[in-house]
Amino acid sequence: MKPEVHGHQKNNIEVSKKFLIVGLGNIGSEYVNTRHNIGFKVLDFLAKKEGLSFETVKLGALAEYKFKGRTFLLLKPNTYMNLSGKAVKFWMDKENIPLENIFVITDDLNLSFGTIRIRKKGSDGGHNGLKNINLVLNTQEYTRFRFGISDEFKKGQQVDYVLGDWDDNEKAKLPERLEVASEIIKSFGTAGLENTMTAFNGK
């Protein structure tokens, strides 16, 4: 019995060093540079910076990033936004990743452009991707990284705004914001959630 117990403990230690980083977005070339796809854009930025490539896998595209003894699985679901939970649950189960090691990156209309807000739990805030993840996982107790896209649209224009391209001013500021976002991902896996929230929230 003892070797089995020891092996199980070792496995738990290994699991705790594996993280599922989910960037929310919609597949298709027409969505690549839209505000709603900031989750994809953050992961693409990190992958390019670290020389990683995404592989088409079940329910998405996946890249593996190793940093300071941790393994970050960067996942871009291909289910479209309102079915994102299916991909999150599949890879979470397949890779045996605990809920506390899930990190979801999403756009947020309620925050000014580029504003960062990291939370350990919370409601969907009207976001269809988070709504589906909450439903499929049957919990709101997972970390989400909200990236502000502001709400500079006229009444009735929300869909066009969210699915629209960044304006020139936003495009000029995006690289710096994406650099910060990639540091947040690394911090989450190495420094932990609380330290990451303290260091980056509101920055």
C-alpha positions as YAML, in Angstrom:
chain: A
units: angstrom
residues:
- id: 1
  name: MET
  ca: [0.00, 0.00, 0.00]
- id: 2
  name: LYS
  ca: [2.78, 2.46, 0.85]
- id: 3
  name: PRO
  ca: [4.28, 2.73, -2.66]
- id: 4
  name: GLU
  ca: [0.80, 3.49, -4.07]
- id: 5
  name: VAL
  ca: [0.21, 6.25, -1.54]
- id: 6
  name: HIS
  ca: [3.64, 7.72, -2.22]
- id: 7
  name: GLY
  ca: [3.01, 7.59, -5.97]
- id: 8
  name: HIS
  ca: [-0.33, 9.32, -5.56]
- id: 9
  name: GLN
  ca: [1.25, 12.11, -3.54]
- id: 10
  name: LYS
  ca: [3.94, 12.57, -6.14]
- id: 11
  name: ASN
  ca: [1.31, 12.76, -8.86]
- id: 12
  name: ASN
  ca: [-0.54, 15.50, -6.97]
- id: 13
  name: ILE
  ca: [2.64, 17.55, -6.78]
- id: 14
  name: GLU
  ca: [3.11, 17.22, -10.54]
- id: 15
  name: VAL
  ca: [-0.49, 18.15, -11.24]
- id: 16
  name: SER
  ca: [-0.19, 21.32, -9.18]
- id: 17
  name: LYS
  ca: [2.53, 22.54, -11.56]
- id: 18
  name: LYS
  ca: [0.29, 22.27, -14.61]
- id: 19
  name: PHE
  ca: [-1.98, 25.15, -15.61]
- id: 20
  name: LEU
  ca: [-4.73, 25.52, -18.18]
- id: 21
  name: ILE
  ca: [-4.71, 29.04, -19.63]
- id: 22
  name: VAL
  ca: [-7.84, 29.60, -21.70]
- id: 23
  name: GLY
  ca: [-8.14, 32.54, -24.07]
- id: 24
  name: LEU
  ca: [-11.72, 33.17, -25.16]
- id: 25
  name: GLY
  ca: [-12.54, 34.13, -28.73]
- id: 26
  name: ASN
  ca: [-14.28, 33.16, -31.95]
- id: 27
  name: ILE
  ca: [-12.60, 31.17, -34.70]
- id: 28
  name: GLY
  ca: [-12.45, 32.52, -38.24]
- id: 29
  name: SER
  ca: [-10.25, 35.11, -39.96]
- id: 30
  name: GLU
  ca: [-12.99, 37.74, -39.75]
- id: 31
  name: TYR
  ca: [-12.72, 37.71, -35.93]
- id: 32
  name: VAL
  ca: [-8.93, 37.77, -35.54]
- id: 33
  name: ASN
  ca: [-8.52, 41.45, -34.70]
- id: 34
  name: THR
  ca: [-11.85, 42.04, -32.98]
- id: 35
  name: ARG
  ca: [-12.24, 43.21, -29.40]
- id: 36
  name: HIS
  ca: [-14.11, 40.04, -28.43]
- id: 37
  name: ASN
  ca: [-11.02, 37.99, -29.37]
- id: 38
  name: ILE
  ca: [-8.61, 39.51, -26.87]
- id: 39
  name: GLY
  ca: [-8.27, 36.10, -25.18]
- id: 40
  name: PHE
  ca: [-6.92, 34.57, -28.40]
- id: 41
  name: LYS
  ca: [-4.73, 37.62, -28.99]
- id: 42
  name: VAL
  ca: [-3.06, 37.37, -25.57]
- id: 43
  name: LEU
  ca: [-2.20, 33.70, -26.12]
- id: 44
  name: ASP
  ca: [-1.00, 34.35, -29.68]
- id: 45
  name: PHE
  ca: [1.26, 37.11, -28.37]
- id: 46
  name: LEU
  ca: [2.80, 34.89, -25.68]
- id: 47
  name: ALA
  ca: [3.22, 31.99, -28.11]
- id: 48
  name: LYS
  ca: [4.98, 34.18, -30.69]
- id: 49
  name: LYS
  ca: [7.21, 35.73, -28.05]
- id: 50
  name: GLU
  ca: [8.28, 32.31, -26.75]
- id: 51
  name: GLY
  ca: [8.55, 30.63, -30.16]
- id: 52
  name: LEU
  ca: [5.62, 28.28, -29.56]
- id: 53
  name: SER
  ca: [3.20, 26.95, -32.15]
- id: 54
  name: PHE
  ca: [-0.43, 25.95, -31.71]
- id: 55
  name: GLU
  ca: [-1.56, 22.47, -32.65]
- id: 56
  name: THR
  ca: [-5.10, 21.72, -33.71]
- id: 57
  name: VAL
  ca: [-6.56, 19.40, -31.09]
- id: 58
  name: LYS
  ca: [-9.97, 18.27, -29.95]
- id: 59
  name: LEU
  ca: [-12.21, 21.31, -29.32]
- id: 60
  name: GLY
  ca: [-9.46, 23.85, -29.94]
- id: 61
  name: ALA
  ca: [-5.86, 24.83, -30.60]
- id: 62
  name: LEU
  ca: [-3.24, 24.08, -27.96]
- id: 63
  name: ALA
  ca: [0.33, 25.18, -27.28]
- id: 64
  name: GLU
  ca: [2.51, 24.00, -24.41]
- id: 65
  name: TYR
  ca: [4.70, 26.51, -22.62]
- id: 66
  name: LYS
  ca: [7.24, 25.46, -19.98]
- id: 67
  name: PHE
  ca: [8.51, 28.11, -17.58]
- id: 68
  name: LYS
  ca: [10.29, 27.79, -14.23]
- id: 69
  name: GLY
  ca: [9.28, 24.17, -13.74]
- id: 70
  name: ARG
  ca: [5.65, 24.83, -14.62]
- id: 71
  name: THR
  ca: [3.70, 23.68, -17.65]
- id: 72
  name: PHE
  ca: [1.18, 26.10, -19.13]
- id: 73
  name: LEU
  ca: [-1.31, 24.66, -21.59]
- id: 74
  name: LEU
  ca: [-2.48, 27.57, -23.74]
- id: 75
  name: LEU
  ca: [-5.93, 26.76, -25.09]
- id: 76
  name: LYS
  ca: [-7.95, 28.59, -27.74]
- id: 77
  name: PRO
  ca: [-11.35, 26.83, -27.91]
- id: 78
  name: ASN
  ca: [-12.74, 26.36, -31.43]
- id: 79
  name: THR
  ca: [-16.30, 25.90, -30.21]
- id: 80
  name: TYR
  ca: [-17.28, 29.56, -30.65]
- id: 81
  name: MET
  ca: [-17.69, 31.76, -27.62]
- id: 82
  name: ASN
  ca: [-21.03, 30.52, -26.27]
- id: 83
  name: LEU
  ca: [-19.82, 26.89, -26.03]
- id: 84
  name: SER
  ca: [-16.39, 27.59, -24.50]
- id: 85
  name: GLY
  ca: [-17.13, 25.51, -21.41]
- id: 86
  name: LYS
  ca: [-17.07, 22.28, -23.40]
- id: 87
  name: ALA
  ca: [-13.41, 22.79, -24.36]
- id: 88
  name: VAL
  ca: [-12.41, 23.95, -20.88]
- id: 89
  name: LYS
  ca: [-13.98, 20.89, -19.21]
- id: 90
  name: PHE
  ca: [-12.51, 18.44, -21.74]
- id: 91
  name: TRP
  ca: [-8.91, 19.64, -21.34]
- id: 92
  name: MET
  ca: [-9.24, 20.15, -17.62]
- id: 93
  name: ASP
  ca: [-10.30, 16.50, -17.25]
- id: 94
  name: LYS
  ca: [-7.90, 15.11, -19.85]
- id: 95
  name: GLU
  ca: [-4.85, 16.78, -18.29]
- id: 96
  name: ASN
  ca: [-6.07, 16.33, -14.70]
- id: 97
  name: ILE
  ca: [-5.79, 20.04, -13.94]
- id: 98
  name: PRO
  ca: [-7.39, 21.24, -10.68]
- id: 99
  name: LEU
  ca: [-9.91, 24.07, -10.72]
- id: 100
  name: GLU
  ca: [-7.53, 26.45, -8.93]
- id: 101
  name: ASN
  ca: [-5.10, 26.12, -11.87]
- id: 102
  name: ILE
  ca: [-7.64, 27.27, -14.47]
- id: 103
  name: PHE
  ca: [-7.12, 30.79, -15.82]
- id: 104
  name: VAL
  ca: [-9.63, 32.28, -18.28]
- id: 105
  name: ILE
  ca: [-8.87, 35.42, -20.31]
- id: 106
  name: THR
  ca: [-11.83, 37.44, -21.55]
- id: 107
  name: ASP
  ca: [-12.88, 40.88, -22.77]
- id: 108
  name: ASP
  ca: [-14.90, 43.18, -20.50]
- id: 109
  name: LEU
  ca: [-17.11, 46.05, -21.62]
- id: 110
  name: ASN
  ca: [-17.35, 47.44, -18.10]
- id: 111
  name: LEU
  ca: [-13.64, 48.28, -17.90]
- id: 112
  name: SER
  ca: [-11.88, 51.06, -19.79]
- id: 113
  name: PHE
  ca: [-9.56, 49.98, -22.58]
- id: 114
  name: GLY
  ca: [-6.56, 47.97, -21.39]
- id: 115
  name: THR
  ca: [-7.63, 47.92, -17.75]
- id: 116
  name: ILE
  ca: [-6.75, 44.66, -16.05]
- id: 117
  name: ARG
  ca: [-8.88, 42.92, -13.46]
- id: 118
  name: ILE
  ca: [-8.02, 39.49, -12.08]
- id: 119
  name: ARG
  ca: [-10.56, 37.74, -9.86]
- id: 120
  name: LYS
  ca: [-10.59, 34.32, -8.21]
- id: 121
  name: LYS
  ca: [-14.33, 33.91, -8.86]
- id: 122
  name: GLY
  ca: [-17.38, 35.85, -9.98]
- id: 123
  name: SER
  ca: [-20.47, 36.06, -12.15]
- id: 124
  name: ASP
  ca: [-20.41, 35.94, -15.94]
- id: 125
  name: GLY
  ca: [-21.08, 39.69, -16.17]
- id: 126
  name: GLY
  ca: [-23.23, 39.06, -19.23]
- id: 127
  name: HIS
  ca: [-20.33, 37.44, -21.10]
- id: 128
  name: ASN
  ca: [-21.50, 34.40, -23.10]
- id: 129
  name: GLY
  ca: [-18.16, 32.62, -22.83]
- id: 130
  name: LEU
  ca: [-18.05, 32.86, -19.04]
- id: 131
  name: LYS
  ca: [-21.76, 32.04, -18.86]
- id: 132
  name: ASN
  ca: [-21.16, 28.72, -20.60]
- id: 133
  name: ILE
  ca: [-18.04, 27.90, -18.57]
- id: 134
  name: ASN
  ca: [-19.98, 28.53, -15.34]
- id: 135
  name: LEU
  ca: [-22.74, 26.26, -16.61]
- id: 136
  name: VAL
  ca: [-20.52, 23.39, -17.76]
- id: 137
  name: LEU
  ca: [-18.17, 23.46, -14.76]
- id: 138
  name: ASN
  ca: [-21.13, 24.08, -12.44]
- id: 139
  name: THR
  ca: [-19.12, 26.65, -10.52]
- id: 140
  name: GLN
  ca: [-17.92, 30.25, -10.66]
- id: 141
  name: GLU
  ca: [-14.87, 29.43, -8.53]
- id: 142
  name: TYR
  ca: [-12.16, 29.72, -11.16]
- id: 143
  name: THR
  ca: [-9.76, 32.55, -11.93]
- id: 144
  name: ARG
  ca: [-10.64, 34.96, -14.69]
- id: 145
  name: PHE
  ca: [-8.56, 37.73, -16.19]
- id: 146
  name: ARG
  ca: [-10.80, 40.47, -17.58]
- id: 147
  name: PHE
  ca: [-9.25, 42.76, -20.19]
- id: 148
  name: GLY
  ca: [-11.07, 46.07, -20.56]
- id: 149
  name: ILE
  ca: [-12.37, 46.97, -24.02]
- id: 150
  name: SER
  ca: [-14.49, 49.94, -22.78]
- id: 151
  name: ASP
  ca: [-18.05, 50.65, -23.86]
- id: 152
  name: GLU
  ca: [-17.62, 53.42, -26.43]
- id: 153
  name: PHE
  ca: [-20.62, 52.48, -28.54]
- id: 154
  name: LYS
  ca: [-24.03, 53.96, -29.20]
- id: 155
  name: LYS
  ca: [-27.22, 52.33, -28.03]
- id: 156
  name: GLY
  ca: [-28.00, 49.20, -30.03]
- id: 157
  name: GLN
  ca: [-24.44, 48.98, -31.38]
- id: 158
  name: GLN
  ca: [-22.93, 46.62, -28.78]
- id: 159
  name: VAL
  ca: [-22.60, 43.58, -31.06]
- id: 160
  name: ASP
  ca: [-20.99, 45.62, -33.84]
- id: 161
  name: TYR
  ca: [-18.61, 47.18, -31.32]
- id: 162
  name: VAL
  ca: [-17.57, 43.94, -29.63]
- id: 163
  name: LEU
  ca: [-17.13, 42.16, -32.95]
- id: 164
  name: GLY
  ca: [-15.45, 45.20, -34.48]
- id: 165
  name: ASP
  ca: [-11.75, 45.88, -34.94]
- id: 166
  name: TRP
  ca: [-9.66, 47.94, -32.52]
- id: 167
  name: ASP
  ca: [-9.40, 51.62, -33.42]
- id: 168
  name: ASP
  ca: [-6.02, 53.18, -34.27]
- id: 169
  name: ASN
  ca: [-5.46, 54.52, -30.75]
- id: 170
  name: GLU
  ca: [-6.15, 51.09, -29.23]
- id: 171
  name: LYS
  ca: [-3.92, 49.36, -31.79]
- id: 172
  name: ALA
  ca: [-1.04, 51.64, -30.80]
- id: 173
  name: LYS
  ca: [-1.44, 50.75, -27.12]
- id: 174
  name: LEU
  ca: [-2.13, 47.02, -27.52]
- id: 175
  name: PRO
  ca: [1.48, 45.72, -27.70]
- id: 176
  name: GLU
  ca: [2.31, 47.09, -24.26]
- id: 177
  name: ARG
  ca: [-0.92, 45.71, -22.81]
- id: 178
  name: LEU
  ca: [-0.27, 42.29, -24.39]
- id: 179
  name: GLU
  ca: [3.22, 42.28, -22.89]
- id: 180
  name: VAL
  ca: [1.71, 42.89, -19.43]
- id: 181
  name: ALA
  ca: [-0.89, 40.19, -20.05]
- id: 182
  name: SER
  ca: [1.80, 37.63, -20.88]
- id: 183
  name: GLU
  ca: [3.62, 38.50, -17.64]
- id: 184
  name: ILE
  ca: [0.36, 37.98, -15.73]
- id: 185
  name: ILE
  ca: [0.05, 34.45, -17.08]
- id: 186
  name: LYS
  ca: [3.58, 33.58, -15.96]
- id: 187
  name: SER
  ca: [3.00, 35.21, -12.57]
- id: 188
  name: PHE
  ca: [-0.20, 33.21, -12.00]
- id: 189
  name: GLY
  ca: [1.72, 29.96, -12.36]
- id: 190
  name: THR
  ca: [4.85, 30.96, -10.45]
- id: 191
  name: ALA
  ca: [3.94, 33.63, -7.87]
- id: 192
  name: GLY
  ca: [0.36, 32.46, -7.26]
- id: 193
  name: LEU
  ca: [-3.02, 34.15, -7.61]
- id: 194
  name: GLU
  ca: [-2.93, 36.48, -4.61]
- id: 195
  name: ASN
  ca: [0.49, 37.91, -5.48]
- id: 196
  name: THR
  ca: [-0.53, 38.28, -9.11]
- id: 197
  name: MET
  ca: [-3.70, 40.15, -8.17]
- id: 198
  name: THR
  ca: [-1.73, 42.50, -5.91]
- id: 199
  name: ALA
  ca: [0.90, 43.15, -8.55]
- id: 200
  name: PHE
  ca: [-1.30, 43.65, -11.60]
- id: 201
  name: ASN
  ca: [-4.89, 44.57, -10.75]
- id: 202
  name: GLY
  ca: [-5.69, 48.06, -11.95]
- id: 203
  name: LYS
  ca: [-2.31, 48.41, -13.65]
...
